Amino acid sequence: MYDSSMKTETFPLAVSLDLLEEVRQAAKETGLSMADVMRQSAKLGLPKLRQELSVSRLRPMTDKDAREAYAPDPEWDALEKAMTARALHPRPQD
């Protein structure tokens, strides 16, 4: 599945410690390097990511959705009122 003769580009990637541990475990279980585990994870997971998170999956709002989304929210309204009533602190003069 992995073709090591293909052209590659290095891409730095920040990974949480939990995910890094999963990658290490997968590398041990499969005998692949950590880099190969990351590459294969991306290759195998991209179709599912596209399927699950694609913008094309969005549907238009129904009237019910719109009513719920734009209905008054007493908790938010109270917070907004309290925050706008606070005195603003002037910025110090430079």
PDB file of N, CA, C and O in Angstrom, chain B, residues numbered from 101:
ATOM      1  N   MET B 101       0.825  -1.196   0.000  1.00  0.00           N
ATOM      2  CA  MET B 101       0.000   0.000   0.000  1.00  0.00           C
ATOM      3  C   MET B 101       0.868   1.259   0.000  1.00  0.00           C
ATOM      4  O   MET B 101       0.502   2.263  -0.612  1.00  0.00           O
ATOM      5  N   TYR B 102       2.009   1.210   0.679  1.00  0.00           N
ATOM      6  CA  TYR B 102       2.886   2.372   0.777  1.00  0.00           C
ATOM      7  C   TYR B 102       3.993   2.267  -0.256  1.00  0.00           C
ATOM      8  O   TYR B 102       4.703   1.263  -0.308  1.00  0.00           O
ATOM      9  N   ASP B 103       4.145   3.291  -1.074  1.00  0.00           N
ATOM     10  CA  ASP B 103       5.157   3.303  -2.126  1.00  0.00           C
ATOM     11  C   ASP B 103       6.285   4.233  -1.695  1.00  0.00           C
ATOM     12  O   ASP B 103       6.134   5.454  -1.745  1.00  0.00           O
ATOM     13  N   SER B 104       7.413   3.669  -1.273  1.00  0.00           N
ATOM     14  CA  SER B 104       8.505   4.490  -0.758  1.00  0.00           C
ATOM     15  C   SER B 104       9.283   5.194  -1.859  1.00  0.00           C
ATOM     16  O   SER B 104      10.133   6.034  -1.560  1.00  0.00           O
ATOM     17  N   SER B 105       9.017   4.875  -3.131  1.00  0.00           N
ATOM     18  CA  SER B 105       9.748   5.524  -4.217  1.00  0.00           C
ATOM     19  C   SER B 105       9.097   6.827  -4.662  1.00  0.00           C
ATOM     20  O   SER B 105       9.623   7.515  -5.536  1.00  0.00           O
ATOM     21  N   MET B 106       7.964   7.169  -4.072  1.00  0.00           N
ATOM     22  CA  MET B 106       7.289   8.394  -4.486  1.00  0.00           C
ATOM     23  C   MET B 106       8.023   9.621  -3.951  1.00  0.00           C
ATOM     24  O   MET B 106       8.752   9.540  -2.963  1.00  0.00           O
ATOM     25  N   LYS B 107       7.821  10.746  -4.612  1.00  0.00           N
ATOM     26  CA  LYS B 107       8.412  11.996  -4.152  1.00  0.00           C
ATOM     27  C   LYS B 107       7.742  12.378  -2.839  1.00  0.00           C
ATOM     28  O   LYS B 107       6.537  12.189  -2.670  1.00  0.00           O
ATOM     29  N   THR B 108       8.521  12.910  -1.921  1.00  0.00           N
ATOM     30  CA  THR B 108       7.970  13.263  -0.615  1.00  0.00           C
ATOM     31  C   THR B 108       8.301  14.695  -0.267  1.00  0.00           C
ATOM     32  O   THR B 108       9.189  15.306  -0.862  1.00  0.00           O
ATOM     33  N   GLU B 109       7.593  15.216   0.684  1.00  0.00           N
ATOM     34  CA  GLU B 109       7.846  16.540   1.225  1.00  0.00           C
ATOM     35  C   GLU B 109       7.698  16.436   2.732  1.00  0.00           C
ATOM     36  O   GLU B 109       6.754  15.817   3.221  1.00  0.00           O
ATOM     37  N   THR B 110       8.610  17.029   3.464  1.00  0.00           N
ATOM     38  CA  THR B 110       8.547  17.005   4.920  1.00  0.00           C
ATOM     39  C   THR B 110       7.560  18.052   5.387  1.00  0.00           C
ATOM     40  O   THR B 110       7.558  19.185   4.904  1.00  0.00           O
ATOM     41  N   PHE B 111       6.711  17.656   6.346  1.00  0.00           N
ATOM     42  CA  PHE B 111       5.699  18.561   6.879  1.00  0.00           C
ATOM     43  C   PHE B 111       5.704  18.436   8.398  1.00  0.00           C
ATOM     44  O   PHE B 111       5.351  17.383   8.928  1.00  0.00           O
ATOM     45  N   PRO B 112       6.101  19.501   9.114  1.00  0.00           N
ATOM     46  CA  PRO B 112       6.088  19.421  10.583  1.00  0.00           C
ATOM     47  C   PRO B 112       4.649  19.339  11.090  1.00  0.00           C
ATOM     48  O   PRO B 112       3.762  20.028  10.587  1.00  0.00           O
ATOM     49  N   LEU B 113       4.434  18.502  12.074  1.00  0.00           N
ATOM     50  CA  LEU B 113       3.083  18.266  12.566  1.00  0.00           C
ATOM     51  C   LEU B 113       3.087  18.217  14.083  1.00  0.00           C
ATOM     52  O   LEU B 113       3.774  17.383  14.673  1.00  0.00           O
ATOM     53  N   ALA B 114       2.333  19.096  14.718  1.00  0.00           N
ATOM     54  CA  ALA B 114       2.196  19.066  16.177  1.00  0.00           C
ATOM     55  C   ALA B 114       1.207  17.959  16.534  1.00  0.00           C
ATOM     56  O   ALA B 114       0.115  17.885  15.972  1.00  0.00           O
ATOM     57  N   VAL B 115       1.598  17.111  17.465  1.00  0.00           N
ATOM     58  CA  VAL B 115       0.777  15.960  17.842  1.00  0.00           C
ATOM     59  C   VAL B 115       0.660  15.924  19.358  1.00  0.00           C
ATOM     60  O   VAL B 115       1.651  16.112  20.063  1.00  0.00           O
ATOM     61  N   SER B 116      -0.542  15.685  19.863  1.00  0.00           N
ATOM     62  CA  SER B 116      -0.721  15.577  21.309  1.00  0.00           C
ATOM     63  C   SER B 116       0.016  14.350  21.831  1.00  0.00           C
ATOM     64  O   SER B 116       0.277  13.404  21.088  1.00  0.00           O
ATOM     65  N   LEU B 117       0.345  14.381  23.105  1.00  0.00           N
ATOM     66  CA  LEU B 117       1.055  13.243  23.703  1.00  0.00           C
ATOM     67  C   LEU B 117       0.226  11.960  23.638  1.00  0.00           C
ATOM     68  O   LEU B 117       0.773  10.875  23.444  1.00  0.00           O
ATOM     69  N   ASP B 118      -1.082  12.085  23.797  1.00  0.00           N
ATOM     70  CA  ASP B 118      -1.953  10.903  23.707  1.00  0.00           C
ATOM     71  C   ASP B 118      -1.893  10.287  22.314  1.00  0.00           C
ATOM     72  O   ASP B 118      -1.771   9.070  22.172  1.00  0.00           O
ATOM     73  N   LEU B 119      -1.977  11.124  21.294  1.00  0.00           N
ATOM     74  CA  LEU B 119      -1.930  10.611  19.922  1.00  0.00           C
ATOM     75  C   LEU B 119      -0.554  10.037  19.609  1.00  0.00           C
ATOM     76  O   LEU B 119      -0.446   9.011  18.937  1.00  0.00           O
ATOM     77  N   LEU B 120       0.492  10.692  20.091  1.00  0.00           N
ATOM     78  CA  LEU B 120       1.839  10.189  19.872  1.00  0.00           C
ATOM     79  C   LEU B 120       2.005   8.794  20.478  1.00  0.00           C
ATOM     80  O   LEU B 120       2.647   7.926  19.887  1.00  0.00           O
ATOM     81  N   GLU B 121       1.433   8.591  21.640  1.00  0.00           N
ATOM     82  CA  GLU B 121       1.503   7.268  22.268  1.00  0.00           C
ATOM     83  C   GLU B 121       0.750   6.234  21.433  1.00  0.00           C
ATOM     84  O   GLU B 121       1.200   5.096  21.302  1.00  0.00           O
ATOM     85  N   GLU B 122      -0.380   6.620  20.875  1.00  0.00           N
ATOM     86  CA  GLU B 122      -1.124   5.697  19.995  1.00  0.00           C
ATOM     87  C   GLU B 122      -0.303   5.353  18.763  1.00  0.00           C
ATOM     88  O   GLU B 122      -0.305   4.208  18.312  1.00  0.00           O
ATOM     89  N   VAL B 123       0.397   6.339  18.217  1.00  0.00           N
ATOM     90  CA  VAL B 123       1.247   6.101  17.042  1.00  0.00           C
ATOM     91  C   VAL B 123       2.366   5.133  17.409  1.00  0.00           C
ATOM     92  O   VAL B 123       2.655   4.195  16.666  1.00  0.00           O
ATOM     93  N   ARG B 124       2.992   5.366  18.557  1.00  0.00           N
ATOM     94  CA  ARG B 124       4.069   4.458  19.006  1.00  0.00           C
ATOM     95  C   ARG B 124       3.543   3.033  19.153  1.00  0.00           C
ATOM     96  O   ARG B 124       4.190   2.081  18.716  1.00  0.00           O
ATOM     97  N   GLN B 125       2.384   2.889  19.761  1.00  0.00           N
ATOM     98  CA  GLN B 125       1.791   1.563  19.973  1.00  0.00           C
ATOM     99  C   GLN B 125       1.479   0.903  18.632  1.00  0.00           C
ATOM    100  O   GLN B 125       1.746  -0.284  18.446  1.00  0.00           O
ATOM    101  N   ALA B 126       0.921   1.661  17.707  1.00  0.00           N
ATOM    102  CA  ALA B 126       0.608   1.113  16.383  1.00  0.00           C
ATOM    103  C   ALA B 126       1.883   0.695  15.657  1.00  0.00           C
ATOM    104  O   ALA B 126       1.894  -0.314  14.952  1.00  0.00           O
ATOM    105  N   ALA B 127       2.949   1.462  15.825  1.00  0.00           N
ATOM    106  CA  ALA B 127       4.222   1.118  15.192  1.00  0.00           C
ATOM    107  C   ALA B 127       4.735  -0.212  15.742  1.00  0.00           C
ATOM    108  O   ALA B 127       5.208  -1.059  14.985  1.00  0.00           O
ATOM    109  N   LYS B 128       4.639  -0.391  17.055  1.00  0.00           N
ATOM    110  CA  LYS B 128       5.076  -1.655  17.659  1.00  0.00           C
ATOM    111  C   LYS B 128       4.231  -2.823  17.155  1.00  0.00           C
ATOM    112  O   LYS B 128       4.759  -3.883  16.819  1.00  0.00           O
ATOM    113  N   GLU B 129       2.910  -2.616  17.105  1.00  0.00           N
ATOM    114  CA  GLU B 129       1.998  -3.696  16.715  1.00  0.00           C
ATOM    115  C   GLU B 129       2.137  -4.083  15.249  1.00  0.00           C
ATOM    116  O   GLU B 129       1.950  -5.246  14.892  1.00  0.00           O
ATOM    117  N   THR B 130       2.463  -3.117  14.400  1.00  0.00           N
ATOM    118  CA  THR B 130       2.509  -3.381  12.962  1.00  0.00           C
ATOM    119  C   THR B 130       3.908  -3.613  12.426  1.00  0.00           C
ATOM    120  O   THR B 130       4.076  -4.139  11.326  1.00  0.00           O
ATOM    121  N   GLY B 131       4.919  -3.223  13.201  1.00  0.00           N
ATOM    122  CA  GLY B 131       6.281  -3.334  12.707  1.00  0.00           C
ATOM    123  C   GLY B 131       6.666  -2.206  11.766  1.00  0.00           C
ATOM    124  O   GLY B 131       7.746  -2.238  11.175  1.00  0.00           O
ATOM    125  N   LEU B 132       5.809  -1.218  11.619  1.00  0.00           N
ATOM    126  CA  LEU B 132       6.108  -0.061  10.781  1.00  0.00           C
ATOM    127  C   LEU B 132       6.839   0.987  11.597  1.00  0.00           C
ATOM    128  O   LEU B 132       6.790   0.974  12.827  1.00  0.00           O
ATOM    129  N   SER B 133       7.511   1.887  10.915  1.00  0.00           N
ATOM    130  CA  SER B 133       8.115   3.033  11.605  1.00  0.00           C
ATOM    131  C   SER B 133       6.991   3.981  12.009  1.00  0.00           C
ATOM    132  O   SER B 133       5.877   3.895  11.491  1.00  0.00           O
ATOM    133  N   MET B 134       7.291   4.882  12.936  1.00  0.00           N
ATOM    134  CA  MET B 134       6.282   5.861  13.341  1.00  0.00           C
ATOM    135  C   MET B 134       5.877   6.734  12.154  1.00  0.00           C
ATOM    136  O   MET B 134       4.707   7.084  12.003  1.00  0.00           O
ATOM    137  N   ALA B 135       6.859   7.083  11.310  1.00  0.00           N
ATOM    138  CA  ALA B 135       6.548   7.901  10.136  1.00  0.00           C
ATOM    139  C   ALA B 135       5.603   7.155   9.203  1.00  0.00           C
ATOM    140  O   ALA B 135       4.654   7.737   8.678  1.00  0.00           O
ATOM    141  N   ASP B 136       5.866   5.849   8.994  1.00  0.00           N
ATOM    142  CA  ASP B 136       4.976   5.057   8.132  1.00  0.00           C
ATOM    143  C   ASP B 136       3.586   4.926   8.733  1.00  0.00           C
ATOM    144  O   ASP B 136       2.591   4.946   8.008  1.00  0.00           O
ATOM    145  N   VAL B 137       3.509   4.792  10.050  1.00  0.00           N
ATOM    146  CA  VAL B 137       2.196   4.729  10.704  1.00  0.00           C
ATOM    147  C   VAL B 137       1.427   6.016  10.448  1.00  0.00           C
ATOM    148  O   VAL B 137       0.236   5.978  10.139  1.00  0.00           O
ATOM    149  N   MET B 138       2.102   7.157  10.576  1.00  0.00           N
ATOM    150  CA  MET B 138       1.431   8.440  10.337  1.00  0.00           C
ATOM    151  C   MET B 138       0.983   8.557   8.884  1.00  0.00           C
ATOM    152  O   MET B 138      -0.133   8.998   8.609  1.00  0.00           O
ATOM    153  N   ARG B 139       1.856   8.160   7.951  1.00  0.00           N
ATOM    154  CA  ARG B 139       1.493   8.238   6.534  1.00  0.00           C
ATOM    155  C   ARG B 139       0.303   7.334   6.225  1.00  0.00           C
ATOM    156  O   ARG B 139      -0.640   7.745   5.549  1.00  0.00           O
ATOM    157  N   GLN B 140       0.354   6.105   6.725  1.00  0.00           N
ATOM    158  CA  GLN B 140      -0.732   5.168   6.447  1.00  0.00           C
ATOM    159  C   GLN B 140      -2.024   5.600   7.122  1.00  0.00           C
ATOM    160  O   GLN B 140      -3.107   5.419   6.564  1.00  0.00           O
ATOM    161  N   SER B 141      -1.920   6.168   8.315  1.00  0.00           N
ATOM    162  CA  SER B 141      -3.117   6.679   9.000  1.00  0.00           C
ATOM    163  C   SER B 141      -3.792   7.754   8.168  1.00  0.00           C
ATOM    164  O   SER B 141      -5.014   7.771   8.021  1.00  0.00           O
ATOM    165  N   ALA B 142      -2.982   8.646   7.629  1.00  0.00           N
ATOM    166  CA  ALA B 142      -3.548   9.708   6.790  1.00  0.00           C
ATOM    167  C   ALA B 142      -4.161   9.115   5.534  1.00  0.00           C
ATOM    168  O   ALA B 142      -5.275   9.470   5.148  1.00  0.00           O
ATOM    169  N   LYS B 143      -3.428   8.209   4.899  1.00  0.00           N
ATOM    170  CA  LYS B 143      -3.918   7.640   3.643  1.00  0.00           C
ATOM    171  C   LYS B 143      -5.209   6.854   3.849  1.00  0.00           C
ATOM    172  O   LYS B 143      -6.149   6.980   3.065  1.00  0.00           O
ATOM    173  N   LEU B 144      -5.254   6.040   4.910  1.00  0.00           N
ATOM    174  CA  LEU B 144      -6.439   5.224   5.165  1.00  0.00           C
ATOM    175  C   LEU B 144      -7.596   6.047   5.724  1.00  0.00           C
ATOM    176  O   LEU B 144      -8.762   5.721   5.499  1.00  0.00           O
ATOM    177  N   GLY B 145      -7.270   7.113   6.451  1.00  0.00           N
ATOM    178  CA  GLY B 145      -8.312   7.894   7.102  1.00  0.00           C
ATOM    179  C   GLY B 145      -8.880   9.038   6.289  1.00  0.00           C
ATOM    180  O   GLY B 145      -9.964   9.528   6.608  1.00  0.00           O
ATOM    181  N   LEU B 146      -8.186   9.485   5.244  1.00  0.00           N
ATOM    182  CA  LEU B 146      -8.674  10.632   4.470  1.00  0.00           C
ATOM    183  C   LEU B 146     -10.033  10.408   3.827  1.00  0.00           C
ATOM    184  O   LEU B 146     -10.862  11.318   3.847  1.00  0.00           O
ATOM    185  N   PRO B 147     -10.300   9.236   3.257  1.00  0.00           N
ATOM    186  CA  PRO B 147     -11.638   9.044   2.683  1.00  0.00           C
ATOM    187  C   PRO B 147     -12.750   9.194   3.733  1.00  0.00           C
ATOM    188  O   PRO B 147     -13.792   9.789   3.454  1.00  0.00           O
ATOM    189  N   LYS B 148     -12.529   8.661   4.921  1.00  0.00           N
ATOM    190  CA  LYS B 148     -13.542   8.788   5.977  1.00  0.00           C
ATOM    191  C   LYS B 148     -13.675  10.236   6.425  1.00  0.00           C
ATOM    192  O   LYS B 148     -14.785  10.715   6.660  1.00  0.00           O
ATOM    193  N   LEU B 149     -12.543  10.941   6.544  1.00  0.00           N
ATOM    194  CA  LEU B 149     -12.590  12.340   6.920  1.00  0.00           C
ATOM    195  C   LEU B 149     -13.395  13.143   5.911  1.00  0.00           C
ATOM    196  O   LEU B 149     -14.240  13.959   6.281  1.00  0.00           O
ATOM    197  N   ARG B 150     -13.128  12.906   4.642  1.00  0.00           N
ATOM    198  CA  ARG B 150     -13.884  13.625   3.597  1.00  0.00           C
ATOM    199  C   ARG B 150     -15.370  13.306   3.688  1.00  0.00           C
ATOM    200  O   ARG B 150     -16.216  14.193   3.570  1.00  0.00           O
ATOM    201  N   GLN B 151     -15.673  12.040   3.897  1.00  0.00           N
ATOM    202  CA  GLN B 151     -17.076  11.622   3.968  1.00  0.00           C
ATOM    203  C   GLN B 151     -17.783  12.259   5.160  1.00  0.00           C
ATOM    204  O   GLN B 151     -18.921  12.713   5.038  1.00  0.00           O
ATOM    205  N   GLU B 152     -17.121  12.292   6.300  1.00  0.00           N
ATOM    206  CA  GLU B 152     -17.755  12.776   7.521  1.00  0.00           C
ATOM    207  C   GLU B 152     -17.783  14.294   7.653  1.00  0.00           C
ATOM    208  O   GLU B 152     -18.735  14.851   8.201  1.00  0.00           O
ATOM    209  N   LEU B 153     -16.748  14.968   7.154  1.00  0.00           N
ATOM    210  CA  LEU B 153     -16.612  16.401   7.417  1.00  0.00           C
ATOM    211  C   LEU B 153     -16.724  17.290   6.190  1.00  0.00           C
ATOM    212  O   LEU B 153     -16.520  18.500   6.291  1.00  0.00           O
ATOM    213  N   SER B 154     -17.039  16.731   5.053  1.00  0.00           N
ATOM    214  CA  SER B 154     -17.104  17.509   3.825  1.00  0.00           C
ATOM    215  C   SER B 154     -18.187  18.575   3.904  1.00  0.00           C
ATOM    216  O   SER B 154     -19.288  18.335   4.398  1.00  0.00           O
ATOM    217  N   VAL B 155     -17.848  19.743   3.411  1.00  0.00           N
ATOM    218  CA  VAL B 155     -18.813  20.848   3.380  1.00  0.00           C
ATOM    219  C   VAL B 155     -20.015  20.477   2.514  1.00  0.00           C
ATOM    220  O   VAL B 155     -21.125  20.956   2.747  1.00  0.00           O
ATOM    221  N   SER B 156     -19.793  19.633   1.527  1.00  0.00           N
ATOM    222  CA  SER B 156     -20.895  19.251   0.648  1.00  0.00           C
ATOM    223  C   SER B 156     -21.970  18.451   1.381  1.00  0.00           C
ATOM    224  O   SER B 156     -23.070  18.269   0.858  1.00  0.00           O
ATOM    225  N   ARG B 157     -21.660  17.973   2.588  1.00  0.00           N
ATOM    226  CA  ARG B 157     -22.657  17.244   3.371  1.00  0.00           C
ATOM    227  C   ARG B 157     -23.617  18.178   4.082  1.00  0.00           C
ATOM    228  O   ARG B 157     -24.650  17.742   4.588  1.00  0.00           O
ATOM    229  N   LEU B 158     -23.284  19.459   4.122  1.00  0.00           N
ATOM    230  CA  LEU B 158     -24.159  20.409   4.800  1.00  0.00           C
ATOM    231  C   LEU B 158     -25.492  20.491   4.078  1.00  0.00           C
ATOM    232  O   LEU B 158     -25.554  20.451   2.849  1.00  0.00           O
ATOM    233  N   ARG B 159     -26.528  20.602   4.840  1.00  0.00           N
ATOM    234  CA  ARG B 159     -27.851  20.743   4.245  1.00  0.00           C
ATOM    235  C   ARG B 159     -28.388  22.125   4.613  1.00  0.00           C
ATOM    236  O   ARG B 159     -27.986  22.698   5.626  1.00  0.00           O
ATOM    237  N   PRO B 160     -29.276  22.648   3.813  1.00  0.00           N
ATOM    238  CA  PRO B 160     -29.852  23.959   4.144  1.00  0.00           C
ATOM    239  C   PRO B 160     -30.654  23.872   5.440  1.00  0.00           C
ATOM    240  O   PRO B 160     -31.184  22.818   5.790  1.00  0.00           O
ATOM    241  N   MET B 161     -30.730  24.993   6.137  1.00  0.00           N
ATOM    242  CA  MET B 161     -31.539  25.038   7.357  1.00  0.00           C
ATOM    243  C   MET B 161     -33.010  24.907   7.020  1.00  0.00           C
ATOM    244  O   MET B 161     -33.507  25.517   6.073  1.00  0.00           O
ATOM    245  N   THR B 162     -33.687  24.109   7.803  1.00  0.00           N
ATOM    246  CA  THR B 162     -35.141  24.055   7.677  1.00  0.00           C
ATOM    247  C   THR B 162     -35.702  25.238   8.454  1.00  0.00           C
ATOM    248  O   THR B 162     -34.974  25.906   9.188  1.00  0.00           O
ATOM    249  N   ASP B 163     -36.987  25.493   8.292  1.00  0.00           N
ATOM    250  CA  ASP B 163     -37.618  26.573   9.060  1.00  0.00           C
ATOM    251  C   ASP B 163     -37.482  26.305  10.556  1.00  0.00           C
ATOM    252  O   ASP B 163     -37.254  27.228  11.338  1.00  0.00           O
ATOM    253  N   LYS B 164     -37.621  25.049  10.949  1.00  0.00           N
ATOM    254  CA  LYS B 164     -37.498  24.675  12.366  1.00  0.00           C
ATOM    255  C   LYS B 164     -36.079  24.955  12.863  1.00  0.00           C
ATOM    256  O   LYS B 164     -35.897  25.516  13.943  1.00  0.00           O
ATOM    257  N   ASP B 165     -35.065  24.561  12.067  1.00  0.00           N
ATOM    258  CA  ASP B 165     -33.671  24.824  12.436  1.00  0.00           C
ATOM    259  C   ASP B 165     -33.440  26.323  12.629  1.00  0.00           C
ATOM    260  O   ASP B 165     -32.813  26.742  13.602  1.00  0.00           O
ATOM    261  N   ALA B 166     -33.947  27.116  11.706  1.00  0.00           N
ATOM    262  CA  ALA B 166     -33.752  28.570  11.772  1.00  0.00           C
ATOM    263  C   ALA B 166     -34.421  29.153  13.008  1.00  0.00           C
ATOM    264  O   ALA B 166     -33.842  30.005  13.681  1.00  0.00           O
ATOM    265  N   ARG B 167     -35.632  28.704  13.312  1.00  0.00           N
ATOM    266  CA  ARG B 167     -36.315  29.200  14.512  1.00  0.00           C
ATOM    267  C   ARG B 167     -35.508  28.873  15.763  1.00  0.00           C
ATOM    268  O   ARG B 167     -35.368  29.716  16.650  1.00  0.00           O
ATOM    269  N   GLU B 168     -34.977  27.654  15.840  1.00  0.00           N
ATOM    270  CA  GLU B 168     -34.182  27.261  17.010  1.00  0.00           C
ATOM    271  C   GLU B 168     -32.871  28.043  17.078  1.00  0.00           C
ATOM    272  O   GLU B 168     -32.460  28.471  18.157  1.00  0.00           O
ATOM    273  N   ALA B 169     -32.222  28.230  15.948  1.00  0.00           N
ATOM    274  CA  ALA B 169     -30.931  28.912  15.925  1.00  0.00           C
ATOM    275  C   ALA B 169     -31.050  30.386  16.292  1.00  0.00           C
ATOM    276  O   ALA B 169     -30.165  30.944  16.941  1.00  0.00           O
ATOM    277  N   TYR B 170     -32.138  31.011  15.878  1.00  0.00           N
ATOM    278  CA  TYR B 170     -32.282  32.450  16.087  1.00  0.00           C
ATOM    279  C   TYR B 170     -33.310  32.799  17.150  1.00  0.00           C
ATOM    280  O   TYR B 170     -33.736  33.950  17.247  1.00  0.00           O
ATOM    281  N   ALA B 171     -33.710  31.820  17.944  1.00  0.00           N
ATOM    282  CA  ALA B 171     -34.669  32.080  19.025  1.00  0.00           C
ATOM    283  C   ALA B 171     -33.987  32.893  20.119  1.00  0.00           C
ATOM    284  O   ALA B 171     -32.777  32.782  20.316  1.00  0.00           O
ATOM    285  N   PRO B 172     -34.760  33.709  20.829  1.00  0.00           N
ATOM    286  CA  PRO B 172     -34.173  34.452  21.945  1.00  0.00           C
ATOM    287  C   PRO B 172     -33.557  33.481  22.967  1.00  0.00           C
ATOM    288  O   PRO B 172     -34.076  32.389  23.200  1.00  0.00           O
ATOM    289  N   ASP B 173     -32.457  33.900  23.557  1.00  0.00           N
ATOM    290  CA  ASP B 173     -31.770  33.090  24.560  1.00  0.00           C
ATOM    291  C   ASP B 173     -31.624  33.945  25.814  1.00  0.00           C
ATOM    292  O   ASP B 173     -30.724  34.781  25.884  1.00  0.00           O
ATOM    293  N   PRO B 174     -32.488  33.750  26.799  1.00  0.00           N
ATOM    294  CA  PRO B 174     -32.464  34.607  27.993  1.00  0.00           C
ATOM    295  C   PRO B 174     -31.110  34.612  28.710  1.00  0.00           C
ATOM    296  O   PRO B 174     -30.678  35.654  29.202  1.00  0.00           O
ATOM    297  N   GLU B 175     -30.454  33.484  28.772  1.00  0.00           N
ATOM    298  CA  GLU B 175     -29.161  33.425  29.449  1.00  0.00           C
ATOM    299  C   GLU B 175     -28.126  34.286  28.711  1.00  0.00           C
ATOM    300  O   GLU B 175     -27.387  35.049  29.332  1.00  0.00           O
ATOM    301  N   TRP B 176     -28.085  34.154  27.386  1.00  0.00           N
ATOM    302  CA  TRP B 176     -27.142  34.958  26.595  1.00  0.00           C
ATOM    303  C   TRP B 176     -27.503  36.434  26.684  1.00  0.00           C
ATOM    304  O   TRP B 176     -26.624  37.283  26.826  1.00  0.00           O
ATOM    305  N   ASP B 177     -28.793  36.742  26.601  1.00  0.00           N
ATOM    306  CA  ASP B 177     -29.225  38.137  26.670  1.00  0.00           C
ATOM    307  C   ASP B 177     -28.823  38.778  27.997  1.00  0.00           C
ATOM    308  O   ASP B 177     -28.403  39.934  28.027  1.00  0.00           O
ATOM    309  N   ALA B 178     -28.953  38.021  29.104  1.00  0.00           N
ATOM    310  CA  ALA B 178     -28.568  38.549  30.421  1.00  0.00           C
ATOM    311  C   ALA B 178     -27.060  38.782  30.478  1.00  0.00           C
ATOM    312  O   ALA B 178     -26.612  39.799  31.009  1.00  0.00           O
ATOM    313  N   LEU B 179     -26.282  37.860  29.941  1.00  0.00           N
ATOM    314  CA  LEU B 179     -24.830  38.020  29.925  1.00  0.00           C
ATOM    315  C   LEU B 179     -24.430  39.231  29.081  1.00  0.00           C
ATOM    316  O   LEU B 179     -23.590  40.034  29.489  1.00  0.00           O
ATOM    317  N   GLU B 180     -25.032  39.349  27.918  1.00  0.00           N
ATOM    318  CA  GLU B 180     -24.713  40.474  27.045  1.00  0.00           C
ATOM    319  C   GLU B 180     -25.059  41.802  27.717  1.00  0.00           C
ATOM    320  O   GLU B 180     -24.299  42.767  27.621  1.00  0.00           O
ATOM    321  N   LYS B 181     -26.191  41.850  28.389  1.00  0.00           N
ATOM    322  CA  LYS B 181     -26.620  43.075  29.074  1.00  0.00           C
ATOM    323  C   LYS B 181     -25.634  43.426  30.194  1.00  0.00           C
ATOM    324  O   LYS B 181     -25.261  44.589  30.352  1.00  0.00           O
ATOM    325  N   ALA B 182     -25.216  42.427  30.963  1.00  0.00           N
ATOM    326  CA  ALA B 182     -24.271  42.669  32.058  1.00  0.00           C
ATOM    327  C   ALA B 182     -22.926  43.145  31.528  1.00  0.00           C
ATOM    328  O   ALA B 182     -22.319  44.054  32.095  1.00  0.00           O
ATOM    329  N   MET B 183     -22.464  42.544  30.461  1.00  0.00           N
ATOM    330  CA  MET B 183     -21.155  42.906  29.917  1.00  0.00           C
ATOM    331  C   MET B 183     -21.166  44.294  29.283  1.00  0.00           C
ATOM    332  O   MET B 183     -20.187  45.032  29.396  1.00  0.00           O
ATOM    333  N   THR B 184     -22.242  44.651  28.631  1.00  0.00           N
ATOM    334  CA  THR B 184     -22.284  45.978  28.006  1.00  0.00           C
ATOM    335  C   THR B 184     -22.505  47.072  29.043  1.00  0.00           C
ATOM    336  O   THR B 184     -22.223  48.239  28.772  1.00  0.00           O
ATOM    337  N   ALA B 185     -23.006  46.717  30.229  1.00  0.00           N
ATOM    338  CA  ALA B 185     -23.216  47.712  31.280  1.00  0.00           C
ATOM    339  C   ALA B 185     -21.930  48.016  32.038  1.00  0.00           C
ATOM    340  O   ALA B 185     -21.855  49.011  32.759  1.00  0.00           O
ATOM    341  N   ARG B 186     -20.915  47.163  31.881  1.00  0.00           N
ATOM    342  CA  ARG B 186     -19.647  47.383  32.577  1.00  0.00           C
ATOM    343  C   ARG B 186     -18.961  48.640  32.052  1.00  0.00           C
ATOM    344  O   ARG B 186     -19.024  48.966  30.866  1.00  0.00           O
ATOM    345  N   ALA B 187     -18.311  49.326  32.972  1.00  0.00           N
ATOM    346  CA  ALA B 187     -17.548  50.507  32.570  1.00  0.00           C
ATOM    347  C   ALA B 187     -16.297  50.073  31.821  1.00  0.00           C
ATOM    348  O   ALA B 187     -15.619  49.122  32.212  1.00  0.00           O
ATOM    349  N   LEU B 188     -16.011  50.765  30.768  1.00  0.00           N
ATOM    350  CA  LEU B 188     -14.789  50.476  30.019  1.00  0.00           C
ATOM    351  C   LEU B 188     -13.622  51.170  30.693  1.00  0.00           C
ATOM    352  O   LEU B 188     -13.738  52.312  31.136  1.00  0.00           O
ATOM    353  N   HIS B 189     -12.511  50.483  30.768  1.00  0.00           N
ATOM    354  CA  HIS B 189     -11.307  51.087  31.330  1.00  0.00           C
ATOM    355  C   HIS B 189     -10.568  51.783  30.203  1.00  0.00           C
ATOM    356  O   HIS B 189     -10.251  51.160  29.189  1.00  0.00           O
ATOM    357  N   PRO B 190     -10.293  53.062  30.368  1.00  0.00           N
ATOM    358  CA  PRO B 190      -9.580  53.755  29.290  1.00  0.00           C
ATOM    359  C   PRO B 190      -8.157  53.203  29.161  1.00  0.00           C
ATOM    360  O   PRO B 190      -7.545  52.782  30.142  1.00  0.00           O
ATOM    361  N   ARG B 191      -7.660  53.216  27.951  1.00  0.00           N
ATOM    362  CA  ARG B 191      -6.284  52.790  27.717  1.00  0.00           C
ATOM    363  C   ARG B 191      -5.333  53.830  28.267  1.00  0.00           C
ATOM    364  O   ARG B 191      -5.603  55.029  28.190  1.00  0.00           O
ATOM    365  N   PRO B 192      -4.213  53.375  28.827  1.00  0.00           N
ATOM    366  CA  PRO B 192      -3.231  54.353  29.322  1.00  0.00           C
ATOM    367  C   PRO B 192      -2.679  55.180  28.160  1.00  0.00           C
ATOM    368  O   PRO B 192      -2.533  54.694  27.039  1.00  0.00           O
ATOM    369  N   GLN B 193      -2.381  56.422  28.459  1.00  0.00           N
ATOM    370  CA  GLN B 193      -1.817  57.318  27.438  1.00  0.00           C
ATOM    371  C   GLN B 193      -0.384  56.898  27.144  1.00  0.00           C
ATOM    372  O   GLN B 193       0.381  56.595  28.059  1.00  0.00           O
ATOM    373  N   ASP B 194      -0.029  56.883  25.874  1.00  0.00           N
ATOM    374  CA  ASP B 194       1.349  56.553  25.485  1.00  0.00           C
ATOM    375  C   ASP B 194       2.252  57.732  25.663  1.00  0.00           C
ATOM    376  O   ASP B 194       3.448  57.642  25.386  1.00  0.00           O
TER     377      ASP B 194
END
